[in-house]
């Protein structure tokens, strides 16, 4: 699942059934088009963390890594590009070290806070 697919959950039938909506035009949306600054990366990852879904977070992290240049990030992490792609793929299972290092290369650090009910 990519961030692109998760963003739109309303079915076409639900859209057509809405009062006053005859036709809906849907265009492709790509998360990487929205990433321009370090603040964008931070905001997108914070929003992904709010979903409390590790698969979605991994998908978003993969989108961000692709937008920043997977090959260079992989070199900076002493990995080959294919390994990083695989780790951040839909079926990937990256180590905490990989995710932690990737956060660092994106200019972020990991902080924890107590969960609120």
For each residue, the residues with C-beta under 8 A, 3 or more apart:
1: 5 6 55 56 59 90
2: 5 6 31 59 62 63 90
3: 6 7 31 48 56 59 60 63
4: 7 28 29 30 31 63
5: 1 2 8
6: 1 2 3 9 56 59
7: 3 4 29
8: 5 26 29
9: 6
10: 14 15
11: 14 15
12: 15 16 24
13: 16 17
14: 10 11 17 18
15: 10 11 12 18 21 24
16: 12 13 21 22 23 24
17: 13 14 21
18: 14 15 21
19:
20:
21: 15 16 17 18 24
22: 16
23: 16
24: 12 15 16 21
25:
26: 8
27:
28: 4
29: 4 7 8 33
30: 4 33 34 63
31: 2 3 4 34 35 44 60 63 64 67
32: 35 63 64 66 67
33: 29 30
34: 30 31 40 44
35: 31 32 40 41 44 63 64 67 68
36: 40
37: 40 41
38: 41 42 106 107
39: 42 43
40: 34 35 36 37 43 44
41: 35 37 38 44 45 64 106 107 108
42: 38 39 45 46 108
43: 39 40 46 47
44: 31 34 35 40 41 47 48 60 64
45: 41 42 48 49 57 60 61 64 108
46: 42 43 49 50
47: 43 44 50 51
48: 3 44 45 51 56 57 60 61
49: 45 46 52 57
50: 46 47
51: 47 48 56 57
52: 49
53: 56 57
54: 57 58
55: 1 58 59 90
56: 1 3 6 48 51 53 59 60
57: 45 48 49 51 53 54 60 61
58: 54 55 61 62 88 92 94
59: 1 2 3 6 55 56 62 63 90
60: 3 31 44 45 48 56 57 63 64
61: 45 48 57 58 64 65 88 99 102
62: 2 58 59 65 66 88 89 92
63: 2 3 4 30 31 32 35 59 60 66 67
64: 31 32 35 41 44 45 60 61 67 68 106
65: 61 62 68 70 73 84 88 102
66: 32 62 63 69 70
67: 31 32 35 63 64
68: 35 64 65 72 73 106
69: 66 72 73
70: 65 66 73 74 81 84 85
71: 74 75 81
72: 68 69 75 76
73: 65 68 69 70 76 77 84 102 105
74: 70 71 77 79 80 81 83 84
75: 71 72 78 79 81
76: 72 73 105
77: 73 74 84 98 101 102 105
78: 75
79: 74 75 83 84 87 98
80: 74 83 84
81: 70 71 74 75 84 85
82: 85 86
83: 74 79 80 86 87
84: 65 70 73 74 77 79 80 81 87 88 98
85: 70 81 82 88 89
86: 82 83 89 92
87: 79 83 84 92 93 94 95 98
88: 58 61 62 65 84 85 92 94
89: 62 85 86 92
90: 1 2 55 59
91:
92: 58 62 86 87 88 89
93: 87
94: 58 87 88 98 99 102
95: 87 98 99
96: 99 100
97: 100 101
98: 77 79 84 87 94 95 101 102
99: 61 94 95 96 102 103
100: 96 97 103 104 110
101: 77 97 98 104 105
102: 61 65 73 77 94 98 99 105 106
103: 99 100 106 108 109 110
104: 100 101 107 108 109
105: 73 76 77 101 102
106: 38 41 64 68 102 103
107: 38 41 104
108: 41 42 45 103 104
109: 103 104
110: 100 103
111:
112:
113:
114:
115:
116:
117:
